[in-house]
Amino acid sequence: MTSTLSDQKPFAVGLPARTRPDQHWLPDSARRHLLETPFGLYIHVPFCASRCGYCDFNTYTASELGPGASRNDYVDSVLAELRLVRLVLGSELPTVRTIFFGGGTPTLLPAEHLAAMLDEIRTEFPVAPDVEVTVEANPESVTRASFARLLRAGVNRVSLGMQSAVPHVLSVLDRQHTPGQALRAAEDARAAGIPRVSLDLIYGTPGESDEDWQTSLDAALSAGVEHLSAYALIVEPGTALARRVARGEITAPDDDVLADRYEQTDQTLSRAGLGWYEVSNWASSPADQCRHNELYWTGGNWWGIGPGAHSHIGGARWWNRKHPAAYAGALAEGASPAQGSELLDGAHRRIEAIMLGIRLRGGIALELLSDRGRQRAEEAVTYGLLDRSAYAAGRAALTMRGRLLADAVVRDLTD
């Protein structure tokens, strides 16, 4: 079971303004393996030039932001939270192995602001020599010159939101860029010297045909990137897309079509030399896999900076205030920006390890499963959902059929 920490000693939430942080902000259990567990920083940039109809992320356009949430002042809030993290951790400073700027659109901030954040991280924390520094970007928000500035700041990986190479599909998704802009952005990133470039795609958009999706896959591969992510379109409640579906203007994605698209994706990318390493991610080699996301999938530690950002340290989890003005206001008063927290017990940590780890190509050790779970795993092998040879070696790893039914497999293994 999870337990809130509101009744326990202070833990990075609910602290009086200007309370001096100390090492008791994290439970002793969370600190136990702090220095040995891989550690990363996630920095959320909540600004977007416009809102995509399918998106339910914690993002805001200029018209949605009021006083106290200036894009120009955002860097100061991030720097303040980074210093707060340093004070909370005290002398127990884990080495930062990955840094990920997500959003929103991080590249709507000046490259100099992102560079200032990276400089502050290097000042406050030990940073691994081979640290992975990823910046997400929309194609229309970057240039070869801005990529060059990011490279000088230490960015060595860029993830571009391409989504599709077909105009009518981009229109349904409310994307602002043209098909060619994504490919030019990938070319510009490479020309600027960014070592690794990834493209994000979405399949199953209403009105998208098999040929449309193949066009998008072929276009993405033509960019020569080392990494591709492909996600099924989900109609999230409260989004503009959900309202259009409810009004009958467009139809929701069909599960059978999504399954066909996924198989089409894996076949196309595999032929091109990109192998899957997580259900929705393909890379040219292990070195090209996203190490930051692997922290999430393998139970690592990360501290989330920014409005609405989530953090996890040793089974302790918390999340920041969502609105940029509330987030900035708390920091300006010397208070923690965190809004809530929970402490996961051993049973819930094991379930999360199964839910996330099963999505990886290597799967999970059978010993993670309960007796009932191991029995279900044996049945899943019979049904063609788990790989027989991996099972014989003591692991539960998804087959192609298992990847298509991953959520159902997780339910069976964790019930």
C-alpha positions in Angstrom: 0.0 0.0 0.0 1.0 3.6 -0.4 1.1 6.0 2.5 1.1 9.7 2.4 3.8 11.5 4.3 1.7 14.4 5.5 1.7 12.9 9.0 5.4 12.2 9.1 8.5 14.3 9.4 9.0 17.0 6.7 9.8 15.5 3.3 10.3 18.3 0.8 6.6 19.2 1.0 4.5 21.5 3.1 7.4 23.2 4.8 7.0 26.7 6.2 8.5 29.5 4.2 12.2 29.8 4.6 12.6 26.7 6.7 16.2 25.6 6.4 16.3 22.2 4.7 18.2 19.4 6.3 18.9 15.8 5.7 15.6 14.7 7.3 13.7 15.9 4.3 14.0 12.4 2.8 13.1 9.3 4.8 16.1 7.2 5.9 14.7 4.4 3.7 14.9 6.5 0.6 18.5 7.5 1.3 19.7 3.9 1.9 21.0 3.3 -1.6 21.2 6.8 -2.8 24.8 6.8 -3.9 24.7 3.5 -5.6 21.5 3.9 -7.6 21.6 5.6 -11.0 20.4 9.2 -10.7 19.1 11.7 -13.2 17.5 15.1 -13.3 14.3 15.9 -15.3 13.6 19.6 -16.0 10.1 20.3 -17.1 9.5 23.3 -19.4 5.8 23.9 -19.5 5.6 26.4 -22.4 4.1 25.7 -25.8 3.5 28.1 -28.7 0.1 26.4 -29.3 -1.7 23.4 -27.8 -1.9 20.2 -29.7 -5.4 18.7 -29.7 -4.3 15.3 -28.3 -2.0 16.6 -25.5 -2.9 16.4 -21.8 0.6 17.2 -20.5 1.1 20.0 -18.0 1.7 22.7 -20.6 0.6 26.3 -21.2 0.4 28.8 -24.1 1.2 32.5 -23.5 -2.5 33.3 -23.4 -3.1 30.8 -20.6 -0.4 32.2 -18.3 -1.0 35.1 -15.9 1.3 37.1 -13.6 4.2 35.3 -12.0 4.6 32.8 -14.8 6.8 34.7 -17.3 8.7 32.6 -19.7 11.7 34.9 -19.4 11.8 34.5 -15.6 11.4 30.7 -15.7 15.1 30.1 -15.5 15.3 31.8 -12.1 12.7 29.4 -10.7 14.5 26.4 -12.0 17.9 27.6 -10.6 16.2 28.1 -7.2 14.8 24.5 -7.2 18.2 23.1 -8.2 19.8 24.8 -5.2 17.0 23.5 -3.1 17.7 19.9 -4.3 21.3 20.4 -3.4 20.4 21.5 0.2 18.0 18.6 0.6 20.5 16.0 -0.4 23.2 17.6 1.7 26.5 15.6 1.7 24.9 12.6 0.0 25.2 13.8 -3.5 24.7 11.1 -6.2 26.4 11.5 -9.5 24.1 12.9 -12.2 24.1 10.4 -15.0 21.3 11.8 -17.2 19.6 15.2 -17.6 16.4 15.5 -19.6 14.7 18.7 -20.6 11.1 17.8 -21.4 7.9 19.7 -22.0 6.1 21.5 -23.4 8.7 22.8 -25.7 12.1 23.4 -23.9 13.5 25.1 -27.0 11.0 27.9 -26.7 13.4 29.1 -24.0 16.5 30.9 -25.1 19.4 28.4 -25.5 21.3 30.6 -23.0 18.7 29.9 -20.3 19.0 26.1 -20.9 22.8 26.6 -20.7 22.5 28.4 -17.4 20.5 25.5 -16.0 23.2 23.1 -17.1 25.9 25.3 -15.6 24.0 25.3 -12.3 23.8 21.5 -12.3 27.5 21.3 -12.8 28.1 23.7 -9.9 25.8 22.0 -7.5 26.3 18.3 -8.3 28.9 15.8 -9.4 28.2 15.1 -13.0 29.3 11.9 -14.8 31.9 12.5 -17.6 29.6 10.7 -20.1 26.4 12.4 -18.8 23.5 12.1 -21.3 21.8 15.5 -21.8 18.6 15.4 -23.8 16.5 18.3 -25.0 13.0 17.8 -26.5 12.2 20.1 -29.4 9.5 20.9 -31.9 10.8 21.2 -35.4 9.6 24.8 -35.8 11.3 25.9 -32.6 14.9 25.2 -33.6 17.6 26.2 -36.1 21.1 25.1 -36.9 22.4 28.0 -34.9 20.3 27.2 -31.8 21.4 23.5 -32.0 25.0 24.8 -32.1 24.4 26.8 -28.9 22.9 23.8 -27.2 25.9 21.7 -28.2 28.2 24.2 -26.7 26.2 24.1 -23.5 26.7 20.3 -23.3 23.5 18.9 -25.0 24.4 15.6 -26.7 21.0 14.3 -27.5 17.9 15.9 -29.2 14.4 14.4 -29.4 12.3 16.0 -32.1 8.5 15.8 -32.1 7.8 14.7 -35.7 4.6 12.8 -35.2 3.8 12.3 -38.9 5.1 13.1 -42.4 1.6 13.5 -43.8 -0.1 16.9 -43.9 -3.7 15.8 -43.2 -2.5 13.7 -40.2 -0.5 16.7 -38.8 -3.7 18.8 -39.2 -5.8 16.4 -37.2 -3.2 16.4 -34.4 -3.0 20.3 -34.5 0.7 20.2 -35.1 2.2 23.5 -36.4 5.1 22.2 -38.4 5.1 20.9 -42.0 6.4 17.4 -42.8 9.6 18.8 -44.2 10.5 20.8 -41.1 11.0 17.8 -38.9 13.5 16.3 -41.4 15.3 19.6 -41.8 15.5 19.9 -38.0 17.1 16.5 -37.8 19.5 17.5 -40.5 20.3 20.7 -38.8 20.9 19.0 -35.5 23.3 16.6 -37.1 25.1 19.4 -39.0 25.5 21.3 -35.7 27.3 18.3 -34.2 24.6 16.9 -31.9 25.8 13.3 -31.5 22.4 11.6 -31.1 19.1 12.6 -32.7 15.7 10.9 -32.0 12.3 11.3 -33.7 8.9 10.8 -32.1 6.0 9.5 -34.1 2.3 8.9 -33.4 0.3 6.2 -35.1 -3.5 5.6 -35.3 -4.6 9.2 -36.0 -8.2 9.3 -37.3 -8.0 9.4 -41.1 -4.5 7.9 -41.3 -4.1 5.0 -43.7 -1.6 2.2 -43.9 0.1 4.1 -46.7 0.2 7.3 -44.7 1.9 5.6 -41.7 4.4 3.9 -44.0 5.2 7.3 -45.5 5.9 8.6 -42.0 8.1 5.7 -41.2 10.1 5.9 -44.4 10.5 9.7 -44.0 11.8 9.3 -40.4 14.3 6.6 -41.5 15.5 8.9 -44.4 16.7 11.3 -41.7 19.3 8.8 -40.7 18.6 9.1 -36.9 19.8 6.6 -34.4 16.6 6.4 -32.4 12.8 6.4 -33.0 9.9 6.4 -30.6 6.4 5.4 -31.9 3.4 5.8 -29.7 -0.3 4.8 -30.3 -2.6 7.8 -30.3 -4.6 7.9 -27.0 -7.7 10.0 -26.8 -7.2 11.6 -23.4 -10.2 12.9 -21.5 -10.5 16.7 -21.4 -8.5 17.3 -24.6 -9.7 18.9 -27.8 -9.4 15.6 -29.6 -11.6 13.9 -27.0 -14.3 16.6 -27.6 -14.1 16.1 -31.3 -14.6 12.3 -30.9 -17.5 12.9 -28.5 -19.2 15.2 -31.1 -18.7 12.6 -33.8 -16.5 14.7 -35.9 -13.8 12.0 -36.0 -13.7 8.4 -34.8 -11.5 7.1 -32.0 -8.5 4.9 -33.0 -9.4 1.3 -33.5 -7.5 -1.3 -31.4 -7.1 -3.7 -34.4 -5.7 -0.8 -36.5 -3.3 0.2 -33.8 -2.1 -3.4 -33.5 -1.5 -3.5 -37.3 0.3 -0.2 -37.2 2.6 -1.5 -34.4 3.5 -4.6 -36.3 4.1 -2.5 -39.4 6.4 -0.2 -37.4 8.5 -3.0 -35.9 8.9 -4.7 -39.3 10.0 -1.5 -41.0 12.4 -0.4 -38.3 13.9 -3.8 -37.9 14.6 -4.1 -41.6 16.3 -0.7 -41.3 18.6 -1.9 -38.5 16.8 -0.4 -35.5 15.9 -2.9 -32.8 13.3 -2.5 -30.2 14.5 -2.2 -26.6 11.3 -1.0 -25.0 7.8 -1.5 -26.4 7.6 2.0 -27.9 11.3 2.6 -28.6 13.8 1.5 -31.2 17.6 2.2 -31.4 20.5 1.4 -33.8 22.6 0.1 -30.9 22.5 -0.1 -27.1 24.6 3.0 -27.0 21.8 4.9 -28.8 19.1 4.0 -26.3 17.7 6.7 -24.1 19.5 6.3 -20.8 17.3 8.7 -19.0 14.1 6.8 -19.8 15.8 3.6 -18.7 16.0 5.2 -15.2 12.2 5.2 -15.1 11.9 1.6 -16.5 14.5 0.1 -14.2 13.7 1.7 -10.8 16.4 4.3 -10.8 16.2 7.6 -9.0 15.3 11.0 -10.5 14.5 14.4 -9.3 11.9 16.3 -11.3 12.3 20.1 -11.6 9.5 22.4 -12.7 5.8 22.7 -12.3 4.0 19.4 -12.1 7.3 17.4 -12.3 7.4 14.1 -10.5 10.3 12.7 -8.5 11.4 9.3 -7.2 14.1 8.6 -4.7 14.3 5.1 -3.2 10.6 4.5 -3.0 9.7 8.0 -2.0 7.7 9.9 -4.6 6.5 13.4 -4.8 5.1 15.9 -7.3 5.3 19.7 -7.7 2.5 22.2 -7.9 1.2 22.2 -11.5 0.7 25.8 -12.4 3.9 27.8 -13.2 2.8 30.8 -11.2 2.1 28.7 -8.0 5.4 26.8 -8.6 7.4 30.0 -9.0 5.6 31.7 -6.0 6.5 28.9 -3.6 10.2 29.1 -4.6 10.2 32.9 -4.3 9.0 32.5 -0.7 11.7 30.0 0.1 9.3 27.1 0.3 9.3 23.8 -1.4 7.2 23.7 -4.6 6.1 20.2 -3.9 2.3 19.6 -3.6 2.0 16.0 -2.5 4.0 12.8 -1.8 3.8 9.1 -1.0 6.1 6.4 0.2 5.8 3.1 -1.6 6.1 -0.1 0.4 7.9 -3.2 -0.8 4.9 -4.7 -2.4 4.1 -1.7 -4.5 7.7 -1.2 -5.6 7.7 -4.8 -6.8 4.5 -4.3 -8.8 6.0 -1.2 -10.4 9.2 -3.1 -11.2 7.0 -5.7 -13.0 4.9 -3.1 -14.8 7.8 -1.2 -16.2 10.4 -3.9 -16.6 8.2 -6.2 -18.6 8.1 -3.5 -21.3 11.9 -3.9 -21.9 13.3 -6.4 -24.4 15.1 -8.2 -21.6 12.0 -8.5 -19.5 12.1 -9.2 -15.8 13.4 -12.0 -13.6 10.7 -14.6 -12.7 11.7 -14.3 -9.1 10.0 -10.8 -9.0 6.7 -12.6 -9.5 4.5 -14.1 -6.8 3.7 -17.8 -6.9 0.5 -17.0 -8.7 2.4 -14.7 -11.0 4.9 -17.4 -12.0 2.0 -19.7 -12.7 0.4 -17.0 -14.9 3.8 -16.5 -16.6 4.0 -20.2 -17.5 0.5 -19.9 -19.0 1.5 -16.8 -20.9 4.4 -18.8 -22.6 1.8 -21.4 -23.7 -0.4 -18.6 -25.2 2.6 -17.1 -27.0 2.7 -13.9 -24.9 6.1 -14.6 -23.3 9.2 -15.9 -24.9 9.8 -19.6 -24.2 13.6 -19.5 -24.3 13.7 -16.5 -22.0 11.4 -18.3 -19.6 13.6 -21.3 -19.5 16.5 -19.0 -18.5 14.4 -17.5 -15.6 13.0 -14.4 -17.2 9.6 -13.2 -18.5 10.1 -11.4 -21.8 7.4 -10.3 -24.2 7.0 -11.8 -27.7 5.5 -9.7 -30.5 2.1 -10.9 -29.5 2.9 -10.1 -25.9 3.9 -6.6 -26.9 0.6 -6.1 -28.5 -1.2 -7.2 -25.3 1.4 -5.8 -22.8 -1.2 -4.3 -20.5 -3.1 -7.6 -20.3 0.1 -9.4 -19.6 0.9 -7.0 -16.7 -2.5 -7.5 -15.2 -2.0 -11.3 -15.3 1.4 -11.2 -13.8 0.5 -8.8 -11.0 -2.9 -10.1 -9.9 
